[in-house]
Amino acid sequence: MANEIITVESDVITLYTWDFDELKSYLKTHLFVSNALLAFISHELREMLAESWDMRVEDDKKSKEMEQLAVDYLMEGIKK
């Protein structure tokens, strides 16, 4: 993809690619665009990290619930 210009559009996603050196040069001279792009990337990264964290917490919660069920089951067997 280094020397190709590709634009893909669908109802789900629009994908743009740029030559890295051209984009780097453009962003140096267009600070508003550069800041907006960095803000967008930061926002998206934060959202993905938060979602990942929520999934991890939910997995831990389910794991603890399963452990408690196992302990409860074993304790009932010991009481008999």
Rosetta silent file (secondary structure, phi, psi, omega in degrees, C-alpha in Angstrom):
SEQUENCE: MANEIITVESDVITLYTWDFDELKSYLKTHLFVSNALLAFISHELREMLAESWDMRVEDDKKSKEMEQLAVDYLMEGIKK
SCORE:     score description
SCORE:     0.000 S_00000001
   1 L     0.000   -1.504 -173.176    0.000    0.000    0.000 S_00000001
   2 L   -57.993  -37.259 -175.930    3.015    2.293    0.181 S_00000001
   3 L  -114.932   16.673 -178.717    2.468    3.874   -3.239 S_00000001
   4 L  -109.417  149.352  172.241   -1.251    3.386   -3.684 S_00000001
   5 L  -109.491  119.428 -175.319   -4.115    5.739   -2.967 S_00000001
   6 L  -127.765  130.677  171.767   -7.106    3.769   -1.761 S_00000001
   7 E  -128.175  123.627 -179.778  -10.501    5.022   -0.678 S_00000001
   8 E  -120.949  130.663  177.566  -13.096    2.489    0.439 S_00000001
   9 E  -127.364  141.418  174.284  -16.621    3.469    1.411 S_00000001
  10 L  -152.648 -179.789  177.589  -19.442    1.424    2.843 S_00000001
  11 L   -70.893  -17.316 -174.189  -22.319    1.869    5.272 S_00000001
  12 L   -99.775  -39.469 -171.901  -20.037    0.652    8.045 S_00000001
  13 L  -149.906  149.314  167.844  -16.648    2.272    7.457 S_00000001
  14 E  -120.801  126.580 -175.912  -14.757    4.761    5.351 S_00000001
  15 E  -118.814  127.777  176.209  -11.059    4.010    5.026 S_00000001
  16 E  -121.416  143.835  174.020   -8.471    6.453    3.746 S_00000001
  17 L  -126.621  149.090  178.587   -4.758    5.810    3.311 S_00000001
  18 L  -132.914  157.896  168.769   -1.974    8.311    2.775 S_00000001
  19 L   -68.927  128.786 -173.291    1.676    8.235    1.950 S_00000001
  20 H   -57.440  -46.845 -177.776    3.303    8.554    5.381 S_00000001
  21 H   -64.264  -38.808  177.893    5.808   11.257    4.409 S_00000001
  22 H   -65.948  -42.765  179.484    3.117   13.355    2.711 S_00000001
  23 H   -64.713  -44.009  179.177    0.811   13.045    5.706 S_00000001
  24 H   -59.315  -44.764  179.166    3.628   13.904    8.115 S_00000001
  25 H   -64.846  -42.836  179.650    4.515   16.968    6.065 S_00000001
  26 H   -61.718  -44.767 -177.819    0.858   18.027    5.801 S_00000001
  27 H   -67.136  -28.676  176.843    0.309   17.714    9.542 S_00000001
  28 H   -65.127  -34.909 -175.671    3.394   19.839   10.248 S_00000001
  29 H   -97.057   -8.239 -179.728    1.922   22.738    8.287 S_00000001
  30 L  -125.706   78.085 -173.343   -1.729   22.270    9.323 S_00000001
  31 H   -63.315  -33.903  178.652   -1.663   22.302   13.127 S_00000001
  32 H   -62.336  -45.124  178.903   -5.443   22.466   13.514 S_00000001
  33 H   -66.005  -41.490  178.976   -5.824   19.244   11.502 S_00000001
  34 H   -60.442  -46.923  179.113   -2.917   17.667   13.372 S_00000001
  35 H   -64.068  -40.357  179.109   -4.466   18.492   16.757 S_00000001
  36 H   -64.604  -41.457  179.202   -7.871   17.256   15.652 S_00000001
  37 H   -64.755  -44.497  177.827   -6.389   13.984   14.405 S_00000001
  38 H   -63.434  -39.404  178.218   -4.457   13.464   17.651 S_00000001
  39 H   -64.420  -42.148  179.519   -7.564   14.250   19.706 S_00000001
  40 H   -64.610  -46.305 -179.983   -9.617   11.766   17.691 S_00000001
  41 H   -62.839  -42.164  178.516   -6.984    9.025   17.963 S_00000001
  42 H   -62.467  -43.558  178.869   -6.633    9.659   21.712 S_00000001
  43 H   -61.199  -47.252 -179.357  -10.398    9.508   22.176 S_00000001
  44 H   -62.905  -41.480  178.517  -10.690    6.251   20.250 S_00000001
  45 H   -63.055  -44.072  179.063   -7.800    4.696   22.180 S_00000001
  46 H   -61.169  -42.033  178.414   -9.355    5.735   25.494 S_00000001
  47 H   -62.798  -43.178  179.701  -12.695    4.213   24.457 S_00000001
  48 H   -65.864  -40.113  178.325  -11.039    0.938   23.451 S_00000001
  49 H   -65.490  -41.777  178.971   -9.071    0.788   26.706 S_00000001
  50 H   -63.947  -42.895  178.547  -12.189    1.480   28.774 S_00000001
  51 H   -63.800  -42.296  178.105  -14.126   -1.205   26.903 S_00000001
  52 H   -62.128  -43.092  179.291  -11.260   -3.656   27.357 S_00000001
  53 H   -63.254  -44.443  179.316  -11.115   -2.855   31.071 S_00000001
  54 H   -60.085  -40.556  178.308  -14.881   -3.337   31.444 S_00000001
  55 H   -64.479  -40.540 -179.850  -14.620   -6.734   29.732 S_00000001
  56 H   -64.352  -44.739  179.795  -11.761   -7.725   32.058 S_00000001
  57 H   -62.625  -42.130  178.958  -13.712   -6.665   35.159 S_00000001
  58 H   -63.709  -42.078  177.421  -16.765   -8.599   33.954 S_00000001
  59 H   -62.120  -42.046  178.236  -14.622  -11.714   33.335 S_00000001
  60 H   -63.645  -40.526  179.538  -13.122  -11.405   36.836 S_00000001
  61 H   -62.716  -45.563  178.634  -16.591  -11.023   38.322 S_00000001
  62 H   -63.695  -39.278  179.038  -17.835  -14.158   36.545 S_00000001
  63 H   -62.664  -43.812  178.958  -14.727  -16.053   37.655 S_00000001
  64 H   -65.366  -37.947  177.404  -15.296  -15.068   41.284 S_00000001
  65 H   -63.061  -41.261  178.359  -18.948  -16.116   41.046 S_00000001
  66 H   -66.088  -40.159  177.517  -17.892  -19.532   39.726 S_00000001
  67 H   -61.876  -42.250 -179.967  -15.328  -19.895   42.514 S_00000001
  68 H   -65.370  -39.824  176.624  -17.984  -19.074   45.095 S_00000001
  69 H   -60.619  -42.222  179.562  -20.356  -21.647   43.583 S_00000001
  70 H   -64.318  -43.920  179.015  -17.610  -24.274   43.820 S_00000001
  71 H   -62.430  -45.927  179.352  -16.861  -23.368   47.452 S_00000001
  72 H   -59.578  -43.024 -179.944  -20.563  -23.447   48.332 S_00000001
  73 H   -63.191  -45.846  179.920  -20.949  -26.850   46.664 S_00000001
  74 H   -65.151  -40.794 -179.581  -17.920  -28.284   48.469 S_00000001
  75 H   -64.805  -36.423  177.090  -19.036  -26.871   51.828 S_00000001
  76 H   -64.029  -39.811  178.537  -22.472  -28.464   51.426 S_00000001
  77 H   -66.104  -37.009  179.948  -20.762  -31.833   50.809 S_00000001
  78 H   -69.795  -37.660 -179.183  -18.599  -31.454   53.917 S_00000001
  79 H   -64.202  -28.291 -177.430  -21.607  -30.563   56.111 S_00000001
  80 L   -76.468    0.000    0.000  -23.333  -33.854   55.201 S_00000001
